[in-house]
Amino acid sequence: MGLYSKLVLPYLTDFAMRDKAATARRSELVPGADGVVLEIGIGSGLNLPFYSSAVKCLYAVDPSPELLGMTRKKVERMTFPVDLRCESAERLSLDGRSIDTIVMTCLHQPYTGKQIRITRLWTKRDGKWQMAKSYQTTVQDSVAQAP
């Protein structure tokens, strides 16, 4: 990774995601998460203040170590355990069917559908997804195909 990717891009991403529309989306989606939660693409941790006391534990995944560094500072204020993981969702290893809620508010990587399909392995059969509207149709299709 070059200097731009390490020193500039994380701060630009954090700044861009602080806009009113993104904050409004967070305030609608994130409070609905409960139980054991997996957030795919936590970025700089801007969703953290919106989680409710109904969350027992949060697994937070992002492939950017620089963005996770920003998140670490915010995690100390949380009232539930947060497990930060610097990896992509496709490579994540979790116990099968252990997740109550999956949160995806914004992904900046190329979307292949795999991010959604792989979540079926971790989500309880009655689990739920809290995500930006653009992902909802794909998730519903994936759930319908679940074994």
N, C-alpha and C positions, 0 to 999 in steps of 0.2 A: 504494500500500500504506500502511496506517495504522501507527501506532506499535506497536500490539499485534503485528502481523505481522512487524515488523522487529526489535523489541526483546524481546518476550516469547516468542512462538511458537517461534522456533528453539531457545531454551534448554529450553522444555517438551518439544519433540520429542526433543531430545538426551537429556534426563533419562528420558523414557518409554521410549526405545529401549535403555536400559541395563539393563532388567530381566533376570532370570535366564533366562526363556524365550527372549527375543530373542537373548541372548548364546549360549545353547545352540544355537539354530538357526544362528547365524553360525559357530560352531565346527564344525558338521557340514557346512555347505554351501560356505563360502568356500575352505577348503583344497583342494577339488577343482578349482578354477580353474587353468588353465595357459595358456601361450602368450600371445597378444595377447588381453586381457580388456576387455570393456565392462561397467561396472557402471552400471545404470540406477537412479537414486535413491540416490546415495552419501550424501546427507544430511550429517551431521557427521563422517563418516569412521570410524564405529565398526567397519566391516568391515576396515579396513586392516591391523591387527595379525594377522589370520587368513590373509592371503595368503602363499603359500609361495614358495620360490625358483624354482619352475617358471614363474612369471609373468615374461614378457619385457617387457611394457608394459601399462599400465592406462589406459584412457579412462574417466573418471568424470564422470557427468552428473547434474546436479540443477538444478531451476529456481529454487532459493532462493540468492541471493547471500550471505545471512547464514549459512546452513548451510555453504556452500562456504568461507566465511571460517574457520570452525572446522576444516574439513578441511585447508586450506592449512598449518596449523601441524603437522599430523600427517604430511603428505606429505614433509617434509624428512628424515624418518627412514627412508623407503623405500629399498630397494636396487635398484629398477627405476624407469624413468621413469613419471611419472603426469601425464596431460594432463587437467586439470580444465576442465569446460565448463559454463557457466551457461546451460542451455537445457533444453527438454523433449525427450524421446526422439523424439517425432514430427518435430521440426525438425532433428535431428542429421544432419550430413553426414559420412559416413565412406566410405572406399573400399569398393566392393562385395566381399562375400565375404572380408573381411580379418580377421574376428574368430574366434578359437578358442573362447572361452568367454564367455557372457553371465551376469552375476550380477544377480539381483533378489531381495533379501531382504525388502524392505518398501517399498510405494508408498503414499503418503498422498493421492494425487490420485485423482479419479474414474477407475475402470477401464472402458475401452470395448473392450478387446481389441486396439486399434490398437497399444498398446505392444508387444505380443507379435508381431503380424503383421508390423510394420515391421522387426523384428529379422532376419527371413529375408533381407532385402537385404544385411545386413552379415556374417552368419554363414557360415563355410565349410560346405560340404555335410556334412562330418563334425564340425562344431562341436557344442558342448554348452551346455546351460543349467544353471546352479546357482541354484535359486530356492526360495522358500518353497512348501510343498506346495499351497497354494491356487491357484497359477499352473500347476502341472504339467499338468493335464488340458487346459487351453487351449493350452499350448505343443505338446503332442503332437498336438492337432487341427490346429494351424497348420502343423506340420512335414509332416503327411500331405497338406496341400493345397499344399505348396511346389512351384513349377515344376521 
